[in-house]
Amino acid sequence: MHRYVSIAIDGPAASGKSSVGLNVAEKLGFIFLDTGIMYRAVTWAALEKCENLHDPEAISLLANSIQIEITPPTKKDGRINDVIVDGIDITRKIRDEKVNNSVSLVSTYSGVRNALTRQQRLIGKNRNIVMVGRDIGTVVMPDADYKFFLNASIEERARRRFSEEISQGGTPVFENVLENLHSRDKIDSSRDIAPLFPADNAIIIETDHKSLNEVVEEIVKNINLRK
């Protein structure tokens, strides 16, 4: 019987999870899923369709009713995936400032997390996968074969997010980016449902002063060593 391998990569916002996870998946020939995209998709839909973002019931119902598709990229504009909600390409829209400012709130709702966790587990079943997020090793795939937690100082993460938004044509203000990350860290680490923290058996990697390739190689090396 074929043995599939699952790799969980968690960490706070802008810690490099998505870029690292994508590169690890490409090196290993695995499927890649950034679960944060799914929470951003629900947040975008909530901003479009719900009058009040502080209504957990309405937004949870929305999370259960919309169709989220994450497919390989169809445009060479820096995107990792296409993100489609109910047939609409929202790949760029999920990085809007309104989504940035609201996604941590939407992510605290148990109905939203339950709906997306079910989808994420189905995606990760019976395939070799690298899945990244904030609760992959603790909640979504607690039995993952390999678990990693990426961390970096908030100043370094703000610089990365600032540079990312500029590269995508945005006009961010660094102080606003830093403040947003402070807020997201507080919400993510203190929420009642699936708070952000490393799994007990996760390998913690501090990514300050490390290049993307160095972090990727460190993860791949640990996987090879533990085979």
C-alpha positions as CSV (number, residue, x, y, z in Angstrom):
1,M,0.0,0.0,0.0
2,H,1.4,3.4,-1.0
3,R,2.5,5.6,2.0
4,Y,1.7,9.3,1.6
5,V,3.8,12.0,3.3
6,S,2.3,15.1,4.9
7,I,4.3,18.2,5.9
8,A,2.8,20.9,8.1
9,I,4.4,24.4,8.1
10,D,2.9,26.9,10.6
11,G,3.9,30.4,11.7
12,P,2.6,34.0,12.2
13,A,1.7,36.4,9.4
14,A,4.5,37.2,7.0
15,S,6.9,34.7,8.4
16,G,7.6,33.3,4.9
17,K,5.4,30.2,5.2
18,S,3.9,30.4,1.7
19,S,7.1,31.0,-0.2
20,V,9.0,28.4,1.8
21,G,6.2,25.9,1.6
22,L,5.8,26.3,-2.2
23,N,9.5,25.8,-2.7
24,V,9.6,22.7,-0.5
25,A,6.7,21.2,-2.4
26,E,8.3,21.9,-5.7
27,K,11.6,20.3,-4.6
28,L,9.8,17.2,-3.3
29,G,7.2,17.0,-6.1
30,F,4.3,17.4,-3.6
31,I,1.0,19.2,-3.7
32,F,1.0,22.6,-2.0
33,L,-1.8,24.3,-0.1
34,D,-1.7,27.7,1.6
35,T,-4.7,27.6,3.9
36,G,-4.5,31.3,4.6
37,I,-5.8,31.9,1.1
38,M,-9.0,30.2,2.1
39,Y,-9.6,32.4,5.1
40,R,-8.9,35.4,2.9
41,A,-11.4,34.2,0.4
42,V,-14.1,33.9,3.1
43,T,-13.2,37.4,4.4
44,W,-13.4,38.9,0.9
45,A,-16.8,37.2,0.4
46,A,-18.0,38.5,3.8
47,L,-17.0,42.1,3.0
48,E,-19.0,41.8,-0.2
49,K,-22.1,40.0,1.1
50,C,-22.4,40.6,4.8
51,E,-23.5,43.9,6.4
52,N,-21.7,43.2,9.7
53,L,-18.3,41.4,10.1
54,H,-19.1,41.0,13.8
55,D,-21.9,38.5,13.0
56,P,-20.2,35.1,13.5
57,E,-23.4,33.1,12.5
58,A,-23.9,34.9,9.2
59,I,-20.3,34.6,8.2
60,S,-20.1,31.0,9.2
61,L,-23.1,30.3,7.1
62,L,-21.4,32.1,4.2
63,A,-18.2,30.0,4.7
64,N,-20.3,26.8,4.4
65,S,-22.2,28.0,1.3
66,I,-19.5,29.6,-1.0
67,Q,-17.4,27.5,-3.4
68,I,-13.7,28.1,-3.1
69,E,-11.4,26.8,-5.8
70,I,-7.6,27.0,-5.6
71,T,-6.0,26.1,-8.9
72,P,-2.6,26.5,-10.5
73,P,-1.8,30.0,-11.6
74,T,-3.1,31.1,-15.1
75,K,-1.2,34.4,-15.1
76,K,2.5,35.2,-14.7
77,D,2.1,38.1,-12.3
78,G,3.7,36.6,-9.1
79,R,0.6,34.7,-8.0
80,I,1.1,31.2,-6.5
81,N,-2.4,30.1,-7.3
82,D,-5.6,31.3,-8.8
83,V,-8.3,31.9,-6.1
84,I,-11.8,31.5,-7.4
85,V,-14.9,32.2,-5.3
86,D,-18.3,31.2,-6.9
87,G,-16.7,31.5,-10.3
88,I,-15.0,34.9,-9.7
89,D,-11.3,35.3,-9.8
90,I,-10.4,37.1,-6.6
91,T,-6.6,36.3,-6.6
92,R,-5.6,39.9,-6.3
93,K,-8.5,41.1,-4.3
94,I,-7.7,38.9,-1.3
95,R,-4.6,41.1,-0.7
96,D,-6.6,44.3,-0.5
97,E,-6.1,46.4,2.7
98,K,-9.7,45.7,3.8
99,V,-9.1,42.0,3.7
100,N,-5.7,42.4,5.5
101,N,-7.5,44.3,8.3
102,S,-10.4,41.8,8.7
103,V,-9.0,38.3,8.0
104,S,-7.9,37.7,11.6
105,L,-11.4,38.6,13.0
106,V,-13.1,36.3,10.5
107,S,-10.6,33.6,11.4
108,T,-11.7,33.6,15.0
109,Y,-15.2,32.3,14.2
110,S,-15.6,28.6,15.0
111,G,-18.1,28.0,12.2
112,V,-15.6,29.4,9.7
113,R,-12.7,27.4,11.0
114,N,-14.8,24.2,11.1
115,A,-15.9,24.7,7.6
116,L,-12.5,25.3,6.2
117,T,-10.7,22.7,8.4
118,R,-13.0,20.0,6.9
119,Q,-12.1,21.1,3.4
120,Q,-8.4,21.3,4.2
121,R,-8.4,17.7,5.6
122,L,-10.1,16.5,2.5
123,I,-7.5,18.2,0.3
124,G,-4.7,16.7,2.4
125,K,-6.0,13.1,2.4
126,N,-4.3,10.4,0.3
127,R,-1.7,12.6,-1.3
128,N,1.8,13.9,-0.7
129,I,1.2,17.4,0.5
130,V,2.9,20.5,2.0
131,M,0.2,22.5,3.9
132,V,0.9,25.9,5.5
133,G,-1.1,28.0,7.9
134,R,-1.4,28.7,11.6
135,D,-3.0,25.5,13.0
136,I,-1.9,22.8,10.5
137,G,0.3,20.9,12.9
138,T,-2.0,21.3,15.9
139,V,-5.5,21.0,14.4
140,V,-5.8,20.4,10.7
141,M,-3.1,17.7,10.4
142,P,-2.1,16.8,14.0
143,D,-0.7,13.5,12.7
144,A,1.4,15.1,10.0
145,D,4.7,13.2,9.3
146,Y,6.8,16.4,9.6
147,K,5.9,19.6,11.4
148,F,7.7,23.0,11.2
149,F,7.1,26.4,12.7
150,L,8.6,29.4,11.1
151,N,9.2,32.5,13.1
152,A,10.8,36.0,12.6
153,S,10.8,39.3,14.4
154,I,7.8,41.5,13.8
155,E,10.1,44.1,12.2
156,E,11.5,41.7,9.7
157,R,8.0,40.3,8.9
158,A,6.7,43.9,8.4
159,R,9.6,44.6,6.0
160,R,8.8,41.4,4.0
161,R,5.1,42.2,3.8
162,F,5.9,45.9,2.9
163,S,8.2,44.7,0.0
164,E,5.6,42.1,-1.1
165,E,2.8,44.7,-1.4
166,I,5.1,47.1,-3.3
167,S,6.1,44.4,-5.7
168,Q,2.4,43.7,-6.4
169,G,1.8,47.4,-7.3
170,G,0.5,48.5,-4.0
171,T,1.4,51.7,-2.1
172,P,1.7,50.6,1.5
173,V,2.7,52.7,4.5
174,F,5.3,50.8,6.6
175,E,3.9,51.9,9.9
176,N,0.4,50.7,8.9
177,V,1.8,47.3,7.9
178,L,3.6,47.0,11.2
179,E,0.5,47.9,13.2
180,N,-1.6,45.4,11.2
181,L,0.9,42.6,12.0
182,H,0.8,43.6,15.7
183,S,-2.9,43.3,15.7
184,R,-3.0,40.1,13.8
185,D,-0.5,38.5,16.1
186,K,-2.5,39.4,19.1
187,I,-5.7,38.0,17.6
188,D,-4.1,34.9,16.3
189,S,-2.4,33.9,19.5
190,S,-5.3,34.7,21.9
191,R,-8.3,33.4,20.0
192,D,-10.3,30.6,21.7
193,I,-10.4,28.4,18.6
194,A,-7.1,27.0,17.3
195,P,-4.8,29.7,18.6
196,L,-1.4,30.1,17.0
197,F,1.4,28.2,18.7
198,P,3.9,25.5,17.6
199,A,2.9,21.9,17.8
200,D,4.8,20.1,20.6
201,N,6.8,18.0,18.1
202,A,7.4,20.8,15.6
203,I,10.9,21.9,14.5
204,I,11.1,25.7,15.1
205,I,13.1,27.7,12.6
206,E,14.0,31.4,13.2
207,T,14.1,32.9,9.7
208,D,15.6,36.3,10.5
209,H,18.8,36.7,8.6
210,K,18.1,33.6,6.5
211,S,17.4,33.6,2.8
212,L,14.5,31.7,1.4
213,N,16.8,29.0,0.0
214,E,18.4,28.5,3.4
215,V,15.1,27.9,5.1
216,V,13.9,25.6,2.3
217,E,17.2,23.6,2.5
218,E,16.9,23.3,6.3
219,I,13.4,21.9,6.0
220,V,14.4,19.4,3.2
221,K,17.5,18.4,5.2
222,N,15.4,17.6,8.3
223,I,13.0,15.6,6.2
224,N,15.8,13.6,4.6
225,L,17.5,13.0,7.9
226,R,14.3,11.6,9.5
227,K,13.4,9.2,6.7
